[in-house]
Amino acid sequence: MARFLGVDVGTTLCTAVVVDDHGTVLASRSAAIPTQRPASGRVEQDPQDLLAAFDAAVDPLVASHKPDAVGVANQGESFVLWDRFTGLPLTPNIVWEDQRGAAVCEALSKKLPSPTWLTEKTGLRLDSYFSAPKLAAVFQAQPQLFDAARAGRLLFGTVETWVLWKRSGGRLHVTDPSTASRTLLFNIHDLRWDPELLALFDIPEAILPEVRPTAGFLGAVTPGLPIHALVVDQQAALFGQACFVAGQGKCTFGTGSFLLVNTGATPLASSQGLLTTVAWQLHGATSYALDGGVFCVGSAMQWLTQHLGVLDNVESSSAVAQANEDHDVMVVPALSGLAAPRWLTHVRGAVFGLTHASTGASLVRGTLDGIACQVFEVARAMEQDLGGPLGSFKVDGGPSRNAYLMQTLADLLQTPVLVAAQQESTALGAANLARHALTGIALPDLAAQWRASKTYQPQPGSRREVLLQRWGRAVAALAGYHAAP
C-alpha cells in the first residue's frame, strides 16, 4: 500500500502527516517554530529554526513510513533571502504578519497607473501583508542586499522554497502558482512573474524561484523525499477540505483565520474587499479562489494567556467563556490590524464595555465574540460576491475545537458549521495533492473520503443582532481613534 506525506510549514508549527490509499492518517508529528517580535510591527523567525522544525517533523516519518510522494505547504507571504553560493540566510524569515512594508505601500500608492491596476493584475491589494512591499523595504533599509541581488548573488524564497533549496543542496529553487500569487509580483492571468510589477517594486527577477505546477514530480530533495506537490497553506487546506467545486469553501483557524471559496476556472474580482488568488494548477488547468483573512485568532488567545494571564491555557477558553455571564464586553482583537473586508491594517486592538464587574473571563468571552464577528463579516462578503449563500461552512485547525467559538459562529452565520474530522487539513491537503499527482486519484473520490467530526447548528434566541451591532459600533469607534490627526 502506498504512503503519502504532507508537510505544513506553518507559522507556529511544522506539522507532517502520513496518509494511505484510503486517506486514513497513519501518523503525524509536529515541531515548534519560534517567533520573535523585535519591535512593533516586526515579526521574524530564524531560517535555521524552520529547517530544524522541518527535519524534526519529517525525518522520523520518512524513516518509519517511506512515503511514495511528498507534498509541502507553506506560510504564504513569509520569505527569506539567502546567499546562493554559501547558502547562508541574509535575513530572518520575515513573517506575513510583519508590517515593515507599510511605508513602501504608502509611497507606491501614489505611483500606480490607476487605483485598480495592481488588483487587476494580482487579485491582491497594495498591503504589507504580501511579500513584495516587505522585500522592497528590506532592500531600501539594506542597500548592500539590493546590490547583491543585482549582482546575482542573492536568492528569494517563501518558506517551502528555502527549505527545499537547502534539502536539495541548491538544486531546486522552485515554488508554485498558488504561492507566487501571494507576492504581489505574479500576474494571476498570465501565470508568470510580471515585468511591470517587478519594476514597480524594483525587484530583480533573477532572485525569484521558478514557478512549477502545484502538483507534479519536482525531484527527490534527499533520500526518501520525492516531492510531488507545492502549495500555499490556505489553498492546501481548501484541497484538504475537499472544496473542489466552485462555491465550496472552508475556514482554517490557526494563528489567524483564513476563509477561501473555490471559484473554478475564472478569477472572480471581488466588490466586497476580498482577495482573488490562485487555488492550484493541476494538469495545466488553473483553479481560483476568493480569500479573506482574519489576522489575529490563535495569537489573540495566546495574548490572553501569555501576556495578560487571564487564562491558564488556550484550551480552557471555551469553558471560561460559557461560564461567564458578562455579555457587555466586546474585544476587537486587531493586534495586527483588521484585514478583509475592512482593510484597516493601521488600527490596533481595543476593549469596549468594561465595568467594575468585568473580569479576565469577560475579556476571554469578548475576544471570542470579536473573532466570531470578524469571521462572519468575511463569510458574508463572500456570499455577496458569489451572489448566494455558502450553504455549509467547513472549518479546521486548533481553534475549531473551541465549542463556544464555533457555536457563536453558527449563530451569526445562521448556517451549520462542520468541523473536519482531520484537524490538520493543510498537511492533509498537501498529502492529497501529492497523492493526486502520483496516482491520478479523481477529485470526487477524494471528496468522498472527507468526514466531519461535529456539526454546530444555529440556535434560536441567540445574541446575533446584539453582537453584530456592538461589533459594528466598536470597529467604527476604533477606526476613528486611529484616524490621522
N, C-alpha and C positions, 0 to 999 in steps of 0.2 A: 504494500500500500504506500502511495506517495505521501510525502510530507512537505508542508509549505510553511515558511517562516515569514511573519510580518513584523516589522520593527517600526515603532513610533518614537522618533527622537523629539520628544515634546519639550515644553518649557521648564517643567519641574522634574520630569521623569523620562527616562528612556525605557520603554516597555516593549518586550518581544513576546510573541505568541506563536505556537506551532499548531497548525490545523491539519486534519487528514482529508481524504477524498470526500467525506460527508460533511465537511465544515465543522466538525467537532474539535473544540480546543483541547489539545492533549497536554499542553504545558505552557507555562508563562513565567517570565522573570522581569523584574524591574530594577532599575538603579537610579538613584537620585542625581540630579544635575543642580549644583549650587548656583545661585544667582546673586549678583552684587548690585547694589544701588548706590554708587559712589557719590552721587549728587542728585538734586532734584531734577527729574526728567531723564536721568541716565539709568539704563538697565542693561547689565552686561553679564556675560558668562565667560569663563576661561575655556578657550577652544580645546585645551588638553582635557578638561573635565568632560566635554562632550565625547571625546574619543574614549576616555576611561569608562564612562557610563555605557556607551555602545558596546564596548568589549565585555563589560561585566554582565550586561543583559543578554547578549547574543551568543558569546562563545560557548558557555555551558550547554545551551540548547543545540547548537551546531554539533557539539561533541556527542550529545546523547541521542539526537534525532536525525542528524544527517539530512537536512532538507534538500529537496529536489529543485526548489525555486524559492527566491527571496524577494520580498518587496519592502521598500523603505519609504516611510512617510516622514515629513519634516515640519519644522515650525513655521514655514512660510516666509514671512517678511524679514526674519533674522538673517544675519550674514556675517562672514569672516573674510578678512583679507590676509593673504599669506604670500611668502616668497616662493616663486615657482622653482627655484634652484635649490634652496636649502630646506623647503617645506616648513619653515618656522612661521607661526602666525604673527602678523604685524599689527593686528588689532584684536580686541576681545571679540567674542560673538556679540554683536550689537543686536539686542533683542527687539522684537516687534513692538513692545510697549515703549521703547525709547523715543524721546521727543526731541533729540538734538537737531533734527531736520526742520523744526518749526520755522526758524528764521529763513531758511532756504525757500520753503514754500511761500512765505510772505513775499519775498523778493521776486520769485519767479511768477507769482500770480499776476504781476503787472506786465509780464513779457509774453503771455500766451496770445496766440493769434486771435482766439475768441474764447469766451467763457466755457464753451463745450468742447473745444478742440482736443484737450487731453483725455477727457472722458470718452469721447467718440473713438479714440484710438485704443485705449486701455481698459475701458469699463470701470475705471477707478476714479478717485478724487486726488487732488494735489494735497497730500497729507503726509506727515512724518511717520504715520503708521507703516507706510510702504518703504521699500528698501532704498530707492534712488535718492530721496531727499537726505536720508541719513548718510548715504555714501558720499553725496556731494558735500555735506557738512564735514565729514572726515577729511576729504581732500582739501577743503578750504582751511581747516584747522591745522593740517599736517601736509604742507606742500611737498615735502620730500616723498610722501606716499604717492601723490599725483605724478611726480616726476618718475617714480619707479614704475607706475602704471604705463605711462607713455613710453618708457624705455623697454617695456615688455618683460619686466621682472616680477610683476605683481599679478596675483590671481584673485578673483572674487568668487565666492560661492555661498549659497544658502547652506543650511546645516548638513543636508544629505550630500551635497557636492563636496564639502570639506571632508566629511568622514570617508566617503568612498575614494576620494583622491588619495587620502592617507593610506587607506587599507589596500589600495591598488598600487601603491608605490609610485603614484603620479601618472599612471597610465590613463585613468578615467577622470575627465573634467566635464561632467555632464549634469544636466537637470532635465525636467520635463515641462510641457506647456502649462500645466496647472500651476507649477511653482513659478515659472517665468512670468506668468500673468499677474503675480503679486509684487512685481518690482517697480512698476511704472516705466519700464523700459521696453516692454513687449507689446507688439501690436496683436490684439486678440483676433483680428480678422485675417491678417496675413500670416499669423503664427510665426513671427520672426522678431528678432531684435530690431527696433525701429530706428533708422538713422536720425530722424528728426527729434525723437525723444532722447537719444544719446547726445545729440548736440545741445538740447535744452539743459540737460543736467551736467554736460561736459564730462561724459564718461567714455573712456576708450573702449571700443567693442572687444579688443583683443583680450581683455581681462575676464570676459564673460564666458560661462560654460557653453558647450554645445547643447542644443535643445533636442532631445530624443523623445519618441513616443512614450506615453505613460506606461504602457505595457509592451514588453518585448525584450528579448535577451540582450543584455548590455555587456556581459562578461563575468567571469569569476574573479572577484577582487582579492580574495585569499582562498586557500583551500576550504571548501565547504560553504562558500558564499556565492552561489550563482545568482546574480542579480537579474531579475526579470521584470521589475516594476519600480518606478519612482513616482511619487505623488505628494502634493502638499497635504498637510494634516486634515484639514476640514473636508477636502474632496475625498480623501481616503475614508473618512467617517461616513460621507454620503454613500460611497460604494459599499462600505461595510454594513450600512443600514438598508442596503438593497433598494435604494431610491434610483432605479434605472429608467423610470418613465417620467416624461415631462409632467410637472405638477406635484411630484413626490418630493418631500423634504424632511429634514431632520434638524435637531438641535443638539450639539455636543457641549456638555458642561465640563469645564476644567478651570484653568487659571482665569480664562474668560469664558464667554458663552457665544457660540457661533452657529447661526442658522443658515442653512443652504437649501435651496429648492432647485431641482433639476428643471431646466427649460428646454432641453432637447438640442437639436442641431442648430438652433438660431439663438444668437446672443440677444437677450431681451434688455433693452435700455430701460432703466428704472426712472419713474417720475416721482418716487417716494423716498429718495435719499439712500437707496440701496446700491450695492456694487454689482457689476456684471463681470463674471470671471469664467475662465476655462475650468470645466469639471474634470475632463480627462480626454485623452486621444487614444482610441483603440482602433487598430486595423485601418488607419488612415481617416477615420471619421472622428470628428470632434464634437463633444457634448459640452454645453454651457450651463451655468447656474447663476441664480441671484444669491447674493451673500449679504448678510447683516450681522455685525459683530457687537457684542457687549464686552467691553474690555475687562471688567472687574467683577468676577464671580467667586471662584475659589480663592483668589487673592484677597477679596473683601472679608471672607471668613477667616483667613489667616491673620488679617489685620485685627479682627476682633479677638483672636486667640493669642497671638504673639505680641501685639503692641498694646492693646487695651486690657488684655487679661480678663475679659468678661465671659470667656468660655474656657472650660478646661481642655476641650478638644473640639475639632470641627464636627466630628460625628455626633456630638450631643446637641447640635444646634436645632435640629428638628424638635426634639423633646422640649428643649428650653422654650422655643417659640410657641409650641402648642400649649404649654402650661402657663404662659404669660397672658394676663388679662388687660394689659395696657395696649389699646388699639390706636392710640393717638400719635405715636412716633412714626415718622417716615424718614428713612435714610436714603439719600441719593448717593450710591456708592461709586461716585465718579472720581475715584482715586487716580485714574489715568485719563480723565476726561470722558465725555459721552460720545460714542461713535454713532452708527446708524440707528435710527433715521435722522437724528437731530444734528449730528456732527458738531457738537460744541466741545471740541477737544481741548479748548483753553480753560474750561471750567474745572473745578475740583469739588470733592465731595462735601456734603453738608447733612446736618441732622435737623429735622423740623418737629415741632410738637412736644418739646421737653417740658416737664412739670416737676414739682418737688417729689412726686410719686414715681418718676421714671427711674428705672434701674438698668443694670447691664443687660438683663433679659429683654428689656424694652428695645435696646439697640440691636440685639440679635434678631428679634421679630421684625423690627423696622428695616433692617438690612435685607432680610429675605423677601420682605414685601417689595422693597425697591428693586431688587434683582428681577422678581417676577414681573413687575411693571415694565422694566426695560425690555425683557424678552417679549412680552405681549406687544409692545409697540413695533418691534421688528417684524413679528409674525403678521400683524395687521397690515403693515406696509407691503409685505409680500403678497398678501391676498388682494390688496388694491392693484398692485402691478399685474398680477395674474388674472384679475377680473373674476375671481371666485374663491371660495374657501379652500383651505388646505385639506380639509376632510379629517385627517388624523394627524397626530403630532408625535413623531418618534423622537425619543431622547436617549442619550447615553452619557457616560462619564461619571466620575465620582459624585458630584452634587445631585445627579439624577436619583440617587438613593435617599435623598432628603425628602421625607414624606410631606412635611409642611410646605416646602417649596413647590413640589410637584402638584399638590392639591390646589394650592393658591393659583398656580399657572393654569390648571384645568378650569378653575372657576373664572379666571379672567378671560380665557380664550373661548369658554363655552364649547370646548372641543375635548374629546378624550385624549389623554396624554399616555402614550405607550412607552414603557421603559424597556429598553432592549435587554434580552437575557444575557447577551455578551456585552459587558460594560466597555471593554476595550475595542470599541468599534473602529477606531483609527488603525490600530495594529491589525485587526481582523480585515479591514478593507485593503490594507497593503498586501496581506497574505492572499486574499482572494483575487486581487489584481495579478499577482504573480501566478496564482493557480490558473486564472483565465488565460494568461499569456502562454503557459506551458502546455496546458491540456485542452484549451479551447472550450471549456465548460460554458454552456449557454447562460446568459444572464437570467432568464426565467428560472433555470434550475438553481442558481444561486439564491434568487429571491425566495424560492420555496423552502429554503433552509433557515430563513430568518424567524426568530421567535421573540415574543415579549414575555418578560418575567412578571410584570404587573401593569395594570391599566387603572388610571385615575379618571373617574367620571366627574363631570361638573356637578356640583352640589347646589340644590336650591337654597335660597336665603343667604347666599354668600355676601361678602362685603365688596363685591365687584365695583359698583359705581362709586362708593366712598373711596376705595383705594385709588381708582383711576383719577378721580377729581383731585385728591390730595397730591398724587404724583404730578399731575399737570401743573398745579399751583407751585409745588416745590421746585420743579425744573425752571419754571418761568422766573421765580424769585432768584434762583441760583444764577441764571443767565444774566439777570440784571445786576447782581452783585459783582460778577466778573466782567461786566461791560467796561470798555475802555473809558477813562475819565474824560 
